[in-house]
């Protein structure tokens, strides 16, 4: 997972469209919202019910997580060389970050919502 050892600010070029660091839009409950928002497959829009993919819900959750003012350490991969953490991969066996999660969502690389939730939890672990 991304480490809070990083003292550099995130590269905003990798952020999802329409998000900015430090606006605190997600709140602390955003991670808890992930499963519930993505488990719901039907929504109401314009008076008619329509089916929405779980990926669309997951993308909305990721945008909210990305906007959180404390999310910046989790937005991109940790660079152990630049941060001078030579034993990073000994401490972190499965690195994950929000940028990787967003890319996997865009590429439809998650076979199920459970695997997406697992990566989000891994990022925050």
Helices and strands as residue ranges (DSSP letters): G 12-14, H 30-39, E 42-45, E 48-51, H 54-67, G 72-74, H 88-91, H 98-106, H 113-124
